[in-house]
């Protein structure tokens, strides 16, 4: 299971996204996470996480700590499908 979110944000986004990935990394079923920005437009960022299965992903993002860490990150997210199998 992979989750890819695209964001339009400034340089402060990197620290926020890294904080979210740190929280998610402690979730059972979390495999990996990355954050990066576009080489063509440095204001466009992606956060990519991979999970063992959809249940792990939902529990990981659904935890209280993840919701708190995700709130400032997700305010800049593009509204499109983000979860893929």
C-alpha positions as CSV (number, residue, x, y, z in Angstrom):
1,X,0.0,0.0,0.0
2,X,1.4,3.4,-1.0
3,X,0.1,6.9,-0.1
4,X,1.2,9.9,-2.2
5,X,0.1,13.4,-1.3
6,X,1.1,16.5,-3.3
7,X,1.4,19.8,-1.6
8,X,2.0,23.4,-2.5
9,X,3.9,25.0,0.3
10,X,7.1,26.9,1.3
11,X,10.3,25.7,2.8
12,X,8.8,25.3,6.2
13,X,6.9,22.3,4.8
14,X,9.9,20.1,5.1
15,X,10.1,20.2,8.9
16,X,6.4,19.6,9.2
17,X,6.4,16.6,6.8
18,X,9.5,15.1,8.5
19,X,7.6,15.4,11.8
20,X,4.7,13.6,10.4
21,X,6.9,10.8,9.0
22,X,8.6,10.4,12.4
23,X,5.2,9.8,14.0
24,X,4.0,7.5,11.3
25,X,7.2,5.5,11.4
26,X,6.3,4.2,14.8
27,X,3.0,2.7,13.5
28,X,2.8,-1.1,13.1
29,X,2.9,-1.9,9.3
30,X,4.8,1.3,8.3
31,X,7.5,0.4,5.8
32,X,9.0,3.7,4.6
33,X,8.4,7.3,4.1
34,X,9.9,10.1,2.1
35,X,9.4,13.8,1.4
36,X,10.7,15.7,-1.6
37,X,10.1,18.7,-3.8
38,X,9.8,19.2,-7.5
39,X,13.0,20.2,-9.4
40,X,10.9,22.3,-11.7
41,X,8.8,24.1,-9.0
42,X,10.3,24.1,-5.4
43,X,6.9,25.0,-4.0
44,X,5.5,21.6,-5.0
45,X,6.2,18.8,-2.5
46,X,5.2,15.2,-2.2
47,X,5.0,13.0,0.9
48,X,5.2,9.3,0.1
49,X,4.6,6.5,2.6
50,X,4.5,2.7,2.1
51,X,2.6,0.3,4.3
52,X,2.2,-3.5,4.7
53,X,-1.6,-3.2,3.9
54,X,-4.5,-0.8,3.8
55,X,-5.5,-1.6,7.4
56,X,-2.0,-0.6,8.7
57,X,-2.2,2.6,6.7
58,X,-5.6,3.5,8.1
59,X,-4.6,2.8,11.7
60,X,-1.3,4.7,11.3
61,X,-2.9,7.8,9.9
62,X,-5.9,7.5,12.2
63,X,-3.9,7.5,15.5
64,X,-4.3,10.6,17.6
65,X,-0.6,11.5,17.3
66,X,-0.7,11.2,13.5
67,X,-3.8,13.3,13.2
68,X,-2.0,16.1,15.3
69,X,1.2,15.8,13.2
70,X,-0.8,15.6,9.9
71,X,-3.0,18.6,10.5
72,X,-0.5,21.3,9.5
73,X,0.8,19.1,6.6
74,X,-2.5,18.3,5.0
75,X,-3.7,21.9,4.9
76,X,-1.6,22.3,1.8
77,X,-2.5,18.9,0.2
78,X,-4.0,18.8,-3.3
79,X,-7.5,17.3,-3.5
80,X,-6.9,14.1,-5.4
81,X,-6.7,10.3,-4.8
82,X,-3.7,9.5,-2.7
83,X,-3.9,5.8,-1.7
84,X,-2.7,3.1,-4.1
85,X,-2.3,-0.6,-4.0
